[in-house]
């Protein structure tokens, strides 16, 4: 846990990479959710 805190708040590159990772996960889950909703609506 201390490693992750140091990575996030210790250097700006680590913080930026964490932001990119979480944004990617959020976008992918949103697209997956939209795909599920549209598939359920279609049938």
C-alpha positions as CSV (number, residue, x, y, z in Angstrom):
1,X,0.0,0.0,0.0
2,X,2.9,2.4,0.8
3,X,4.3,1.7,-2.7
4,X,1.0,2.7,-4.3
5,X,0.8,5.9,-2.2
6,X,4.4,6.8,-3.1
7,X,3.7,6.1,-6.7
8,X,0.6,8.2,-6.8
9,X,1.8,11.2,-4.7
10,X,5.5,10.9,-4.9
11,X,6.0,11.7,-8.6
12,X,3.8,13.3,-11.2
13,X,4.5,10.6,-13.8
14,X,3.0,7.9,-11.5
15,X,0.0,10.0,-10.7
16,X,-0.6,10.6,-14.4
17,X,-0.2,6.9,-15.2
18,X,-2.7,6.0,-12.5
19,X,-5.2,8.6,-13.9
20,X,-4.8,7.2,-17.4
21,X,-5.3,3.6,-16.1
22,X,-8.5,4.5,-14.1
23,X,-9.9,6.5,-17.0
24,X,-9.3,3.6,-19.4
25,X,-11.0,1.2,-17.0
26,X,-13.9,3.6,-16.6
27,X,-14.3,4.1,-20.4
28,X,-14.1,0.4,-21.1
29,X,-16.7,-0.5,-18.4
30,X,-19.0,2.3,-19.7
31,X,-18.8,0.9,-23.2
32,X,-19.4,-2.6,-22.0
33,X,-22.4,-1.4,-20.0
34,X,-23.8,0.4,-23.0
35,X,-23.3,-2.7,-25.2
36,X,-25.1,-4.9,-22.7
37,X,-28.0,-2.4,-22.4
38,X,-28.3,-2.0,-26.2
39,X,-28.2,-5.8,-26.7
40,X,-30.9,-6.3,-24.1
41,X,-33.0,-3.6,-25.6
42,X,-32.7,-5.0,-29.1
43,X,-34.0,-8.5,-28.2
